[in-house]
Amino acid sequence: MRKTSTLVLGFLLVVAFSMVGMMANQLKANKEEANKKEETTVETPTQVAGIVHNPPSLDDVPDGPLGEAILRGYELTNDTSNVLRSEAPTAADGEARVNELSCTSCHAGAGMEEEVSSLVGMASVYPMYIGRSGQIVTLEERINGCMVRSMNGQKFADDDEDLDAMVAYLTYISEGIPVGADLPWRHQSNMEDVPVPSVADGEKLYQQSCIACHAADGAGTGSNTGPALWGDGSFNDGAGISRMSKMAGYIQHNMPIGAAGTLTDQEASDLAAFILSHDRPEWKNHDKDWPAGGRPTDIIDKERREQIQNGTIDWNEVLGKN
């Protein structure tokens, strides 16, 4: 009997030790699985980390003065000309203040559309060096640069609440983007190697595809529906888009609406040359631009426009092909 009890006790001890071993192995396995899940949880943001174009909704602006400034900045960005002209003391003051364009004329959706020269993240990349001015430029200075070039108007005063409002808006839509971030949606509207254009072919294309929005005389149908492409209401020849590489790149990347990216390099170049051949306001400070050198050869200023018009322009020189 004693022998049998000893055997039973031994068997039970073996079973107990086996169960303990199994439990230990299971605990180890569970711990390893938990560690893997924890590692996955920690690593996932790194794996998917990157700059995401995801501006916050205007429905979520904060209450109070900051929210009011953000919404005012949106209004100014989206409908620049109409807002500033409607608030000017006289019609003449309004026309001197700003041309017929808006920021949305180039930066669709008040700068919130990713594919059309988005302004999302701009508050995170300024201050930055700009070769055209030869200086480190703040966001406020960059806005004013657009006001006197692309908008062919007047700068905001340093203490203007509207300037503060535009900065507040651009800062809001740049929320979550780190300072100095490389934004993948920047510099898309540029053509590195512009083909020698045919202005005549550009005119044919314009008549076929562009007049419905921009009108036969280039005066446009509205700042956000079909901006003025030349004439007194358009950008002056100190604006970046007065360069062939910028205009051809913008056309190819964004036009025509609903069929962006369908034009060849040649077609975009032809259209750019035709558009830039027309008279537009003159920038009076070309001689002060690019003070440190590096002036682009493809700026279409008054002299170049006249050369296009009289057929004497050397496109190879303009496009850096010599």
Beta strands, then each sheet from edge to edge (+ up, - down):
strand 1: 128-130
strand 2: 135-137
sheet 1: 1+ 2-
end
